[in-house]
Amino acid sequence: NKRTFVSLGADIVRLPMYMEHFCCADNGWKIPECFFACLDNFVTYAKELDLTVIFDFHNNTAVGTSTPENIEETLIPIWTQMTERYKDSYEKIILLAVKNRL
């Protein structure tokens, strides 16, 4: 029940995403339409509940690894597409990317 989420006092929902599972450098980090369709549903759900959405880019930082130094080469094309897609759809969307370090 989606109202239960709000009744618990939640007003922010964070969606961690490992984008390397959905797009790749070979095609310029183009996000597939089927993945955008899932995100669109997520945003619609959040709007209905007046929730702030955090799209949190999570790259592969397995034990003993850290965020690649050139992560901007991945982030810029991905966030550009997401910004273009959602810039006029909902004002409570945050795109987040944190450099993970061990």
N, C-alpha and C positions, 0 to 999 in steps of 0.2 A: 504494500500500500504506500503510494508515494507521499501521502499526507503525513504518515508516521515519521518520515525523515524530518519534516519541518516541525512536527509536534515535539520532537526531541530537542528543538532549539537550534538546529543546523540552518545556516544561511549561506554557507559556502560548500561547494563540492569540487574536489580536486581529481582530475583524471590524469594519472601518470601514463605517458605514452613512450614506447620504445619504437620510434619511427623507422628504424632500420628494418623492422619486420614488415613494414607496409610500403616502403619506397626505397630506392637505391640511387647511388651516384650514376649508374649506367644510363638512367633516363632523366638526369638532372634533378633528382629528388622529387619528381612529380608524384603528388599524392593521388592515389586511385579514387575515382568517383565513388566506388562502393564504401571506401573508408570515410570519405566526406559524408556520405549518407548516414552512416552510424553517428558521426559527430553532430550532424544536423538534428537527429533525433534526440541526442543528449542535450543539445542547446534548447530545443523546443520544450523538453521536460523541465529543464532548469528555469526557463522563462515562465512556465505555468506556475512554478513554485516561488518565483522571485528570488532565485538563488544566484549567487556569484559563481561563475565557472572559472576554474583554473586549469588550463591545458598545460600540463607539466611535462616538458620534454625530458625523458629519461634515457640516456644512452647506455650502452653496455658497460657498466662499471662493476664487473665481477671482482671477486676477491683478488687482490694483487694487481688490479688495473686502475686507471684513472681516466678522466675525460681527455680525449685526444686534444693536442695543442691546436689543431686546425679545425676544431668543431664548428667554427663559423661557416666553413664551406658546406656543411650540412644544414646548420640552423637557418642561415639567411634564405635559401630557397624555400625551405619548409615554412618558416614564419611569414615569408612574403605571400605564399599561397593562402595560408590560414588568415592572415590579415585581410587580404583581398576578399576572401569568402565571407568573413564575419564582420567586416567593418561597419556595415549598416544594419546588421540583424539584431544585435543585442548589446547594450552598453555595459553589461556586467561580465565581460569576458576578459580574462587575463592570460597572456602567454608568458610562460615562465621557463627559463633555462638557467640552471645553476651549474657552474663548473664543479664537478665532484673531485675532490682530492683526498688521497689517503695520507 
